[in-house]
Amino acid sequence: MSQKLVTKMAEFIKVSMKTKNALQLNACKQIKAVAQDIAIRDKRKELKDEDIITAASKCKKEAAESMDIYKAFDTPVANDNFTKAYQLDVVCDRFLPTQLTEDEMVRYVSQAISETNAQSMKDMGNVMKHFNETHPKGTFDGKFVSSEVRKKLG
């Protein structure tokens, strides 16, 4: 398996250190720490690209939630935390594959339902499994896909 993202992460950390971009460096280290936790949980010593994608996706969601919270306040601390969350969001995008749009996800959910011959909520697991197998990890919002499957089958 290619270690393209692992190498990209290491290079990005080096560049961030050389340019003394602390926000970017901290965001990158945060993603790497989450990826290392995933590897340790899976009893591996080496990082995989899949770990980076999973970690970046998780960190991006956390950053989005943080930005929503901090934009409601107009204090120096909240503004600083918003900036950190925004930088994390931007850095996460460097390591994530291109995201499907909501329209594409809706279309692919309908396609997955027809390909699995799903008729009711009992078939939701099969539809989700099929969707996950046919679309690369990190390219879609699982909650959105799940809610669309429920709408169409429920």
Wavefront OBJ file of the C-alpha trace (Angstrom):
o trace
v 0.000 0.000 0.000
v 1.230 3.442 -0.841
v 2.176 5.737 2.025
v 1.447 8.888 0.046
v -0.429 10.742 2.799
v 1.973 9.668 5.544
v 4.843 11.128 3.504
v 2.811 14.240 2.704
v 2.113 14.712 6.430
v 5.821 14.455 7.313
v 6.747 16.958 4.595
v 4.004 19.348 5.672
v 5.246 19.256 9.264
v 8.788 20.044 8.072
v 7.593 22.982 5.970
v 5.487 24.309 8.848
v 8.487 24.138 11.158
v 10.794 25.846 8.645
v 8.304 28.652 8.004
v 7.582 28.948 11.734
v 3.847 28.714 11.108
v 2.773 27.662 14.608
v -0.961 27.415 13.867
v -0.380 25.187 10.864
v 2.179 23.069 12.734
v -0.108 22.585 15.735
v -3.025 21.605 13.497
v -0.870 19.103 11.650
v 0.461 17.633 14.889
v -3.092 17.311 16.189
v -4.130 15.306 13.126
v -1.021 13.146 13.391
v -1.667 12.474 17.099
v -5.205 11.283 16.347
v -3.854 9.106 13.508
v -1.249 7.601 15.844
v -3.974 6.829 18.389
v -5.859 4.967 15.656
v -2.745 2.965 14.725
v -2.078 2.101 18.388
v -5.702 1.069 18.889
v -5.296 -1.266 15.877
v -2.057 -2.616 17.440
v 0.198 -1.242 14.695
v 3.410 0.740 14.976
v 3.273 2.285 11.511
v 0.777 4.878 10.292
v -1.280 4.130 7.196
v -2.834 6.607 4.797
v -6.223 5.352 5.981
v -5.320 6.488 9.530
v -4.518 9.986 8.260
v -7.838 10.169 6.381
v -9.818 8.976 9.402
v -7.983 11.374 11.717
v -8.365 14.340 9.354
v -12.075 13.616 8.982
v -12.546 13.442 12.751
v -10.520 16.619 13.354
v -12.418 18.464 10.624
v -15.738 17.665 12.319
v -14.366 18.829 15.669
v -13.051 22.031 14.075
v -16.438 22.751 12.482
v -18.184 22.277 15.835
v -15.639 24.520 17.560
v -16.005 27.267 14.952
v -19.781 27.207 15.402
v -19.347 27.670 19.150
v -16.639 30.343 19.054
v -18.183 32.531 16.362
v -21.054 33.258 18.756
v -18.703 35.083 21.135
v -16.826 38.314 20.569
v -13.913 38.002 22.977
v -10.190 37.805 22.289
v -10.016 34.237 23.612
v -12.967 33.110 21.484
v -11.470 34.806 18.411
v -8.134 33.081 19.033
v -9.820 29.695 19.451
v -11.881 30.294 16.319
v -8.671 30.995 14.393
v -7.105 27.771 15.673
v -10.194 25.768 14.738
v -10.282 27.395 11.295
v -6.614 26.554 10.712
v -7.274 22.945 11.754
v -10.164 22.826 9.276
v -7.941 24.147 6.473
v -5.108 21.725 7.253
v -7.545 18.785 7.401
v -8.644 19.576 3.853
v -5.063 18.941 2.664
v -5.298 15.321 3.769
v -8.875 14.472 2.839
v -10.049 13.226 -0.543
v -12.514 15.360 -2.485
v -15.863 15.342 -0.687
v -19.104 14.343 -2.371
v -21.714 17.088 -2.542
v -25.104 16.591 -0.875
v -26.727 16.127 -4.300
v -24.185 13.444 -5.202
v -24.717 11.660 -1.879
v -28.507 11.697 -2.391
v -28.062 10.273 -5.907
v -25.636 7.568 -4.703
v -27.953 6.630 -1.818
v -30.778 6.055 -4.313
v -28.403 4.022 -6.447
v -27.283 1.921 -3.451
v -30.923 1.281 -2.479
v -31.787 0.061 -5.973
v -28.611 -2.043 -6.295
v -29.267 -3.788 -2.963
v -33.018 -4.151 -3.658
v -33.732 -2.568 -0.283
v -37.404 -2.334 0.634
v -37.553 -1.303 4.300
v -35.534 -0.124 7.287
v -34.521 -3.751 7.849
v -32.311 -3.388 4.766
v -30.545 -0.225 5.998
v -27.437 -2.142 7.086
v -27.046 -3.670 3.625
v -27.474 -0.276 1.958
v -24.908 1.384 4.242
v -22.464 -1.483 3.748
v -22.850 -1.226 -0.028
v -22.423 2.567 0.080
v -19.258 2.259 2.209
v -17.807 -0.371 -0.123
v -18.460 1.658 -3.277
v -17.231 5.040 -2.043
v -13.747 5.730 -0.662
v -13.448 6.441 3.033
v -13.460 10.132 3.851
v -15.339 11.215 0.729
v -18.771 11.479 2.319
v -20.578 12.473 5.491
v -21.785 9.241 7.086
v -24.469 10.967 9.169
v -25.934 12.625 6.096
v -25.907 9.363 4.134
v -27.508 7.508 7.042
v -30.283 10.094 7.378
v -30.961 9.941 3.619
v -31.211 6.156 3.738
v -33.682 6.460 6.648
v -35.762 9.017 4.709
v -35.937 6.845 1.630
v -36.557 3.536 3.406
v -38.605 4.781 6.357
l 1 2 3 4 5 6 7 8 9 10 11 12 13 14 15 16 17 18 19 20 21 22 23 24 25 26 27 28 29 30 31 32 33 34 35 36 37 38 39 40 41 42 43 44 45 46 47 48 49 50 51 52 53 54 55 56 57 58 59 60 61 62 63 64 65 66 67 68 69 70 71 72 73 74 75 76 77 78 79 80 81 82 83 84 85 86 87 88 89 90 91 92 93 94 95 96 97 98 99 100 101 102 103 104 105 106 107 108 109 110 111 112 113 114 115 116 117 118 119 120 121 122 123 124 125 126 127 128 129 130 131 132 133 134 135 136 137 138 139 140 141 142 143 144 145 146 147 148 149 150 151 152 153 154
